[in-house]
Amino acid sequence: MDEERNFFFGINPVLEKLRASPREISEVLIAKGLSAPALRGVDVQARRLGLRVKYVPAQTLDRLSRGERHQGV
């Protein structure tokens, strides 16, 4: 069976997904080198929920988001 992958980008959409349905999240990708307090908040919340947090180059998020604004997450 193929696993369907859905991506959510942007600080507020990711925080809302973490709040509303964390069981539907397999991992959180955050851009390396960014230090915005909101990104740290995403990291802390995801880890608190026991989710894997992975720091990746911003270009990875650019590719996955197909050019849409991702705000580093």
Residue frames relative to the residue before (quaternion, step in Angstrom):
aa qw qx qy qz dx dy dz
M 1.0000 0.0000 0.0000 0.0000 0.00 0.00 0.00
D 0.3946 -0.7172 0.5257 0.2316 3.57 -0.89 0.93
E 0.3617 -0.7163 0.5580 0.2114 3.51 -1.04 0.87
E 0.3186 -0.7409 0.5596 0.1909 3.58 -0.74 1.03
R 0.1605 -0.7873 0.5908 0.0733 3.55 -0.91 0.95
N 0.0556 -0.7664 0.6400 0.0055 3.52 -0.81 1.06
F 0.1838 -0.7852 0.5854 0.0829 3.53 -0.99 0.88
F 0.1222 -0.7473 0.6488 0.0756 3.53 -1.15 0.73
F 0.0986 -0.8094 0.5788 0.0130 3.56 -0.84 0.99
G 0.6901 0.4510 -0.3612 0.4358 3.53 -1.16 0.66
I 0.6101 -0.6078 0.3763 0.3416 3.52 -1.04 0.82
N 0.7244 0.4408 -0.2708 0.4556 3.61 0.67 -1.01
P 0.6592 0.4887 -0.3425 0.4576 3.67 0.84 -0.75
V 0.6603 0.4940 -0.3185 0.4675 3.60 0.97 -0.78
L 0.6473 0.5043 -0.3279 0.4681 3.61 0.91 -0.81
E 0.6454 0.5129 -0.3223 0.4652 3.60 0.98 -0.78
K 0.6470 0.5020 -0.3185 0.4774 3.60 0.98 -0.81
L 0.6277 0.5256 -0.3336 0.4675 3.60 1.01 -0.77
R 0.6815 0.4832 -0.2833 0.4709 3.57 1.00 -0.81
A 0.7715 0.4217 -0.2026 0.4312 3.57 0.76 -1.08
S 0.8351 -0.0442 0.0757 0.5431 3.60 0.86 -0.85
P 0.0440 -0.8530 0.5200 0.0038 3.57 0.56 1.15
R 0.5892 0.5906 -0.3763 0.4030 3.62 1.10 -0.49
E 0.6437 0.5195 -0.3162 0.4646 3.57 1.22 -0.38
I 0.6253 0.5337 -0.3280 0.4654 3.61 1.29 -0.05
S 0.2451 -0.7797 0.5584 0.1417 3.57 -0.84 0.98
E 0.7799 -0.1395 0.0851 0.6042 3.60 1.11 -0.64
V 0.3094 -0.7190 0.5921 0.1919 3.53 -1.31 0.41
L 0.1907 -0.7772 0.5937 0.0841 3.56 -0.84 1.04
I 0.0403 -0.7866 0.6158 -0.0196 3.56 -0.86 1.03
A 0.5052 -0.6638 0.4634 0.2990 3.57 -0.97 0.87
K 0.4715 -0.6606 0.5154 0.2752 3.56 -0.98 0.93
G 0.8174 0.3302 -0.2168 0.4193 3.53 -1.21 0.59
L 0.6184 0.5049 -0.3676 0.4770 3.61 1.20 -0.07
S 0.1397 -0.8298 0.5387 0.0408 3.56 -0.91 0.90
A 0.2401 0.7889 -0.5320 0.1922 3.59 1.09 0.58
P 0.5598 -0.6191 0.4288 0.3456 3.60 -0.94 0.80
A 0.6306 0.5421 -0.3431 0.4368 3.60 1.00 -0.73
L 0.6411 0.5095 -0.3273 0.4715 3.60 1.05 -0.70
R 0.6197 0.5204 -0.3397 0.4793 3.57 1.05 -0.71
G 0.6287 0.5397 -0.3240 0.4566 3.56 1.09 -0.74
V 0.6216 0.5211 -0.3322 0.4814 3.57 1.04 -0.79
D 0.6438 0.5282 -0.3144 0.4558 3.58 0.91 -0.95
V 0.6827 0.4909 -0.2916 0.4560 3.59 0.77 -1.02
Q 0.6781 0.4950 -0.2992 0.4535 3.58 0.85 -0.94
A 0.6581 0.5064 -0.3142 0.4601 3.59 0.91 -0.88
R 0.6766 0.4819 -0.2983 0.4701 3.59 0.87 -0.90
R 0.6051 0.5560 -0.3476 0.4515 3.58 1.05 -0.73
L 0.7010 0.4431 -0.2526 0.4984 3.57 1.12 -0.71
G 0.5405 -0.6538 0.3824 0.3662 3.58 1.29 0.03
L 0.4618 0.6874 -0.4409 0.3461 3.57 1.22 0.40
R 0.5071 -0.6197 0.5037 0.3242 3.54 -1.21 0.56
V 0.1195 -0.7611 0.6358 0.0479 3.57 -0.96 0.97
K 0.0620 -0.8057 0.5886 -0.0227 3.53 -0.76 1.10
Y 0.2515 -0.7517 0.5925 0.1437 3.57 -0.90 0.98
V 0.0299 -0.8130 0.5779 -0.0644 3.55 -0.69 1.19
P 0.6158 -0.5141 0.4149 0.4295 3.60 -1.20 0.28
A 0.5974 -0.5814 0.4125 0.3673 3.59 -1.07 0.70
Q 0.5936 0.5845 -0.3613 0.4189 3.60 1.10 -0.64
T 0.5932 0.5537 -0.3663 0.4554 3.59 1.12 -0.58
L 0.6741 0.4687 -0.2946 0.4890 3.58 0.94 -0.84
D 0.5907 0.5597 -0.3644 0.4529 3.60 1.07 -0.69
R 0.6806 0.4919 -0.2842 0.4627 3.57 0.90 -0.97
L 0.6926 0.4847 -0.2845 0.4521 3.58 0.83 -0.97
S 0.7156 0.4342 -0.2514 0.4860 3.59 1.04 -0.74
R 0.3495 -0.7726 0.4650 0.2544 3.58 1.35 -0.03
G 0.7659 -0.4083 0.1888 0.4593 3.51 0.91 0.99
E 0.5197 0.6163 -0.4325 0.4038 3.60 1.22 -0.08
R 0.5918 -0.5643 0.4281 0.3847 3.60 -1.19 0.45
H 0.1093 -0.8148 0.5682 0.0355 3.53 -0.82 1.00
Q 0.3024 -0.7994 0.4712 0.2179 3.62 1.28 -0.24
G 0.6898 -0.5060 0.2802 0.4356 3.57 1.13 0.57
V 0.7682 0.2548 -0.1719 0.5616 3.59 1.25 0.15
